[in-house]
Amino acid sequence: EDQVTQSPEALRLQEGESSSLNCSYTVSGLRGLFWYRQDPGKGPEFLFTLYSAGEEKEKERLKATLTKKESFLHITAPKPEDSATYLCAVSELTGGGNKLTFGTGTQLKVEL
Amino acid sequence: GAGVSQSPSNKVTEKGKDVELRCDPISGHTALYWYRQSLGQGLEFLIYFQGNSAPDKSGLPSDRFSAERTGGSVSTLTIQRTQQEDSAVYLCASSRLGAGARGEQYFGPGTRLTVT
């Protein structure tokens, strides 16, 4: 059974203080690893998809990386508007469809 | 363009009543998914539709839950005889690519269901 574990559960940063969020996964065959951002009361917002170990993607202050066992979401010089819950999800290569198995998220708070 | 829309945004119902939740996917997206997000838990897959293929119902928690997708577009999730443990946010997502592909899923704002 696919498993996704995110750490830490919560993270408080000062503005400009870079850090990383971790997503460890167990899947028989990885189709893709997805990062989403979720603001309170809203649906998840797509950020990145990573498909193979060694792949990296960047968007503004965010950079996602992937190994065979985990993914990191690096946040460089964060701003208060980066405060949100960051969700990691995987889809399995075998079987039909592209259903996602999600972790429970990391709640990020960036303070001035 | 327009994103995934869901209605109602909030629904309060009494235990034992039936509820229907609606999802309008992004135009042209062939795949549609329902997930449930309970307090303190991750998103949980419920059901998946792809074109005219039989839906993947493997995530439905009980036979009180059902869903349909009419004309390959709008979907309705029905919960019969609601229980308090059904209280959650129900999220719909759609994807341009379906089975065998890697397309990212775009989520709607969700319906917050409260069963009293």
Interface residues (C-beta under 8 A of the other chain):
Chain A: V4 R31 G32 F34 Y36 G41 K42 G43 P44 E45 F46 T49 Y51 L87 A89 S91 G96 G97 N98 K99 L100 T101 F102 G103 T104 G105
Chain B: V4 A31 Y33 Y35 G40 Q41 G42 L43 E44 F45 Y48 Q50 S53 D56 G59 L91 A93 S95 L97 G98 A99 G100 A101 R102 G103 E104 Q105 Y106 F107 G108 P109 G110
